[in-house]
Amino acid sequence: MPPLFGSLNHAYRGASSDFMGPDPSFISTSANNGEREHFISSITTNVTSFFREKHHFDLLTEKILADSNDVKRSLNIWSAGCSSGQEPYSIAMCLLQALPDLAARTQILATDIDVAILRKAEVGIYTRKELMALPPAFLGRSFFSSIRNAQSDEMQLQHKIRNMVKFQNLNLNSSWAMPVQFDIIFCRNVAIYFSQTTQERLWRRFVTALRPGGWLLIGHAERIPPELHSILRPNGMTAYQKIS
């Protein structure tokens, strides 16, 4: 059975004891909010890790943030499809380590369609196995605290990291408008699951959400098509900059 069909089958079977058939309309009513959350969580792919695709974080610290350090206004960053939070928290740690003054005026929005995974992200608790991808410099007490005791398998990000990130439920394919324009948008390994038409529509919407000169960082298997390079210029590995 293909993975998606298996996930759908699992979602339907877990939805309710009296649910009799694969009619997805049941998730659209407010009376079924709990079942809707279960359904979405069951079919959502939540594969992530700290500092995944490290070249983006090198670009972030060595160029993008360095160029933004002299900007006196707030810096706005969006992690779209943030899953369990490792991506936005990696961004926050980069800022705090490299440019703490800039970090103090940076706002990070992290969105995902899966409400259950957002609850996990907000708490900021991770197992030591999940933390193995972290560079040693980020594993010290200045970023994490042990849960219960020093031998515990879980560690929690400190408040100063968690407070930099605002988590919000959002379906990228729904109707949305942002109250601010962003300096940087991370949307990595999300659009790969969309059709080409849906991807292009999303790229164009991101252009509107970016400040002039703002950056869009996408997944290693994703590409902005050449016909959009007049508004999103390639500028590094899977990195694009909005034409001013």
C-alpha positions in Angstrom: 0.0 0.0 0.0 1.5 3.4 -0.9 2.5 5.5 2.1 -0.2 8.2 1.6 -2.9 5.6 1.3 -1.7 3.8 4.4 -1.7 7.1 6.3 -5.2 7.9 5.1 -6.4 4.4 6.1 -4.9 4.9 9.5 -6.5 8.3 9.8 -9.9 7.2 8.9 -9.8 4.2 11.2 -8.7 6.4 14.1 -11.2 9.2 13.5 -14.2 7.8 15.4 -15.8 4.5 16.3 -18.9 5.2 14.2 -17.1 6.5 11.1 -18.2 4.2 8.2 -16.4 5.3 5.1 -13.7 7.5 3.5 -15.8 10.7 3.2 -13.3 13.5 4.0 -16.1 16.0 4.3 -16.5 15.1 8.0 -13.3 17.0 8.8 -14.7 20.3 7.5 -17.2 21.0 10.2 -16.5 22.8 13.5 -18.1 19.9 15.4 -15.3 17.6 14.3 -12.3 19.8 15.2 -10.7 17.0 17.3 -11.1 14.5 14.5 -9.9 17.0 11.9 -6.7 17.5 14.0 -6.2 13.8 14.2 -6.7 13.3 10.5 -4.2 16.1 9.6 -1.6 14.9 12.1 -2.0 11.3 10.7 -1.2 12.3 7.1 1.4 15.0 7.7 5.0 14.3 7.1 7.0 15.6 10.1 10.6 14.9 9.2 13.0 17.5 10.5 16.2 18.0 12.6 18.2 20.8 14.0 20.4 22.6 11.4 19.1 20.5 8.6 20.7 21.5 5.3 23.5 23.3 7.1 24.4 25.4 4.0 21.4 27.6 4.7 22.5 28.3 8.2 26.0 29.1 7.0 24.4 31.5 4.5 22.2 32.9 7.2 25.1 33.8 9.6 27.8 34.6 7.1 25.9 36.8 4.7 22.2 37.5 5.4 22.4 38.3 9.1 25.7 40.1 8.7 24.2 42.3 6.0 21.1 43.0 8.2 23.1 43.9 11.4 23.1 47.6 10.6 19.4 47.7 10.0 17.8 49.5 13.0 14.2 48.2 12.5 13.0 44.7 13.6 14.0 41.7 11.5 11.1 39.4 10.6 11.7 35.8 9.7 9.1 33.1 8.8 9.6 29.4 9.2 6.8 28.0 7.0 6.1 24.3 7.6 8.1 24.3 10.9 7.0 20.9 12.1 8.2 20.2 15.6 10.2 23.4 15.9 13.8 22.4 15.2 14.1 24.8 12.2 12.9 28.0 13.9 14.8 27.2 17.0 18.0 26.7 14.9 17.4 30.1 13.5 17.0 31.6 16.9 20.2 30.0 18.2 22.2 31.2 15.2 21.0 34.7 15.9 21.8 34.6 19.7 25.2 33.2 19.1 26.3 35.4 16.2 24.5 38.6 16.7 22.8 38.9 20.1 21.9 42.6 19.6 20.1 41.8 16.3 18.4 38.8 18.0 16.9 41.1 20.5 14.9 42.9 17.7 14.1 39.8 15.6 10.7 38.2 15.4 10.4 34.6 14.2 7.0 33.3 13.1 6.8 29.5 12.8 3.7 28.0 11.1 2.5 24.5 10.4 -0.8 22.8 9.4 -0.5 20.2 12.2 -1.8 21.5 15.5 -0.5 18.5 17.4 3.1 19.0 16.2 2.9 22.7 17.1 2.0 21.8 20.7 5.2 19.8 20.9 7.2 22.6 19.2 6.0 25.2 21.7 7.2 23.2 24.7 10.7 22.9 23.2 11.6 19.6 24.8 13.8 17.2 22.7 15.4 13.8 23.4 19.2 13.6 23.3 18.9 11.6 20.1 17.1 14.5 18.5 19.9 16.8 19.7 22.7 14.8 18.1 22.5 17.0 15.0 23.4 20.1 17.0 26.9 21.5 16.7 28.7 21.1 20.1 28.7 24.9 20.6 24.9 24.9 21.0 24.6 22.0 23.5 25.8 24.0 26.5 23.8 25.3 29.4 23.3 28.7 27.7 20.8 27.1 25.3 19.4 23.9 27.0 18.4 22.8 30.5 18.1 19.1 31.6 14.6 17.8 32.4 14.4 16.4 36.0 18.1 15.6 36.3 21.4 15.6 34.4 20.9 11.9 33.4 17.5 12.5 31.8 17.0 11.6 28.2 15.2 14.9 27.5 16.4 18.5 27.4 14.4 21.7 27.1 15.3 24.9 25.3 15.7 27.8 27.6 13.1 30.6 27.7 15.3 33.1 25.9 15.2 30.8 22.8 11.6 29.8 23.0 10.5 33.4 23.5 12.0 34.4 20.2 9.5 32.1 18.3 5.8 32.5 17.9 4.0 29.4 16.7 0.8 29.6 14.7 -1.4 27.1 12.9 -1.5 27.8 9.1 -2.4 25.9 6.0 -0.1 27.3 3.2 -2.8 26.4 0.6 -5.5 28.4 2.4 -6.2 32.1 2.1 -3.7 34.0 4.2 -2.2 37.4 4.4 0.7 38.5 6.7 0.6 41.7 8.7 4.3 42.3 8.0 6.8 41.7 5.1 9.5 39.2 5.9 13.3 39.6 5.5 13.7 35.8 5.3 11.3 33.0 4.6 12.4 29.4 5.2 10.0 27.0 3.4 12.0 23.8 3.0 10.9 20.3 1.9 7.2 21.4 2.0 6.4 22.5 -1.6 7.8 19.2 -2.9 4.5 17.6 -1.9 2.5 20.1 -4.0 1.7 20.1 -7.7 3.7 22.3 -10.0 0.8 24.7 -10.3 0.4 24.9 -6.5 4.1 25.4 -6.0 4.2 28.3 -8.5 1.3 29.9 -6.8 3.0 29.6 -3.4 6.3 31.0 -4.7 4.4 34.1 -6.0 2.6 34.5 -2.7 6.0 34.4 -0.9 7.3 37.1 -3.2 4.4 39.3 -2.0 5.2 38.4 1.6 8.9 39.3 1.3 10.5 42.7 1.6 12.5 44.0 -1.4 15.8 42.2 -1.2 14.4 39.6 1.1 15.4 35.9 1.0 13.5 32.7 0.3 15.3 29.5 1.3 13.8 26.2 0.0 14.5 22.5 0.2 17.3 20.6 -1.6 14.9 18.9 -4.0 12.9 22.1 -4.8 13.6 24.7 -7.4 12.1 28.1 -8.4 11.3 27.8 -12.1 13.3 30.0 -14.5 10.3 32.0 -15.5 10.2 33.4 -11.9 13.8 34.4 -11.8 13.0 37.9 -12.8 11.4 38.3 -9.4 13.3 35.7 -7.4 17.0 35.7 -8.3 19.0 32.6 -7.5 21.7 33.5 -5.0 23.3 30.4 -3.6 22.3 26.8 -3.1 18.4 26.6 -3.1 18.5 30.3 -2.0 16.7 33.1 -3.8 16.5 36.8 -3.3 13.6 39.0 -4.2 14.4 41.6 -6.8 14.1 45.0 -5.3 
